Amino acid sequence: MIREKTLAILGLSIVVFILATAASFAFRPGSILQLKNLKKCQNCDLSSADLTGMDLTEAELQGANMSGANFSTANLGGANLTNADLAGAKLSNVNLGGANLTNANLAGASLIKANLSGADLTDANLTNAKLTDARFSNANLTNANLTNARMNSASLRGANLTNTKFTGARLDNAAWLDGTTCKEGSVGECRQ
């Protein structure tokens, strides 16, 4: 009898712990409503949220946790994403033109065919990011970390690459600053 009560209490404690822990890592539906209605969600939790196709032009998302979120085909043109966590986020075919991504964490994010023209990516972490066919025309990548990023066929025309780290980055067929195409086998630097 005592053993059954002990097991029941232990089982209930485990269930409560799991539910409490899971809730602390999930985004709040109210954050999505706030974002849709006000285009403001600073320091909020949108981790793993589905924001596919949303118009978030000039949204204020400074410091927000959007790791693992799906933004595919969304419009984030001119958005402020300073210090945002977008690790592992799905940003394929997204417009980030003119966005401020200063000190943003985009490690492992998928930005295939994303428009980052004129974006500010100063001090951004793009380690292991998928950037195939992404457009960085006139973007600021000062001190950005692109270690092991896949940048095949990306366009870097007119970008500021001051102190940008390309260690292990794949640049096959990428359009370099002056428009020349990087040769196959360009790893860590553009071979012309």
Secondary structure, DSSP 8 states (H G I E B T S, - for coil): -HHHHHHHHHHHHHHHHHHHHHHHHS--HHHHHHHHHHSB-TT-B-TT-B-TT-B-TT-B-TT-B-TT-B-TT-B-TT-B-TT-B-TT-B-TT-B-TT-B-TT-B-TT-B-TT-B-TT-B-TT-B-TT-B-TT-B-TT-B-TT-B-TT-B-TT-B-TT-B-TT-B-TT-B-TT-B-TTS-B--TT-BSS---
